[in-house]
Each structure stands twice: as C-alpha cells, then as structure tokens.
Amino acid sequence: MKNNPSRQEILDLRKRLWLGIPAIFLMLGLAYLVGMPEIKTTVSDLMNQSATVRISVAVFGTFFLVPLLILVLIIVVLKCIPIRWGGMNFIVKLLNINIFAAAAFMIVGVPVLTFLQYHYMPQLGYSKCNILRGHPNMWFNDWVKNPEWCVQGKDRAWVLQQAQKIK
C-alpha cells in the first residue's frame, strides 16, 4: 500500500480546504476565547482564595483540543502539497498520541478531576453551591467560602459583595 495520496485524493482535499481551514481556525479561536479565560479565572480564584470559585473540569480538555487542532491543520496542509517528507509520520504519530491522550482525559481525567474537586475544595474551606444565578451548565460547579452565601437567585457578584462586607 502506498503512503503517497493519489492525485484525486489531493484534489478532493484541496476542494475541502476552503471550509476546513477556517473551521479549524474558528475552533482554535473558540478554544482560546472560551477555555483559556475560564482556566485562568479558576486558577486565579483558587490562588487568591476568592469567596467564590467556579470550576469546569471539562474546560481543561482545551489543553488537548488546541494541539489536536494544530496537528490536524498541519497534516491537512501537508497532504494538499504533494511533497515527500519523512517528518509526516512523526506528525501523524503526534496526532495519534494526542487523540489517545484526549480520550484518556475524557474517560479517566474528567472523573478523577471531579473527584479531586469534591475532595479538596471542602478542605480548602469551600462549600458546593450550584444554585447561584449565572451557573452556565452541569459542567460547572460553584464553590463558596461561607455556606450562608449560597442563596437561590443570587449571583457570584453578590457573594463577592458579602465577602467584602465581612473584611
């Protein structure tokens, strides 16, 4: 079996590039605009021992998604340029490793990080509070320093105001 794609495969790939490359860049942009700020905020809140912390375990999948998308972009572009390059096998191996790591993270990492969250957040003095307004979805958990601040209909800004009153 040949490693070189046929001329027809190359032409088909080139026809799909007009949609594929912008889609990859769109997903990279979304991962950066949605995932990274959420991770930065969570880490910052934990380091500063904020009155409220919002944790999304699934957002940490961004660390696998970004390299995966970059590798797919490189492979697609290199396949559209019919050159013989020995490094392509290395990039494909990196892609396979990243896909395996992403799958392992989803199967093992998410439950482990969830368990660690439920184990260590109470030790850090936080109580789970998913009734605050503005809670995005089931993949996010809100934690508050004082269980009395967990009030239905209030939001994280209100919790921070309550914490400021005590200081």
Secondary structure, DSSP 8 states (H G I E B T S, - for coil): --SS--HHHHHHHHHHHHHHHHHHHHHHHHIIIIIHHHHHHHHHHHHTT-SEEEEESGGGGHHHHHHHHHHHHHHHHHHHTT---THHHHHHHHHHHHHHHHHHIIIIIHHHHHHHHHHHHHHTT-EE-TTSBT---TTEEEEESSGGG--TT-BHHHHHHHHHHH-
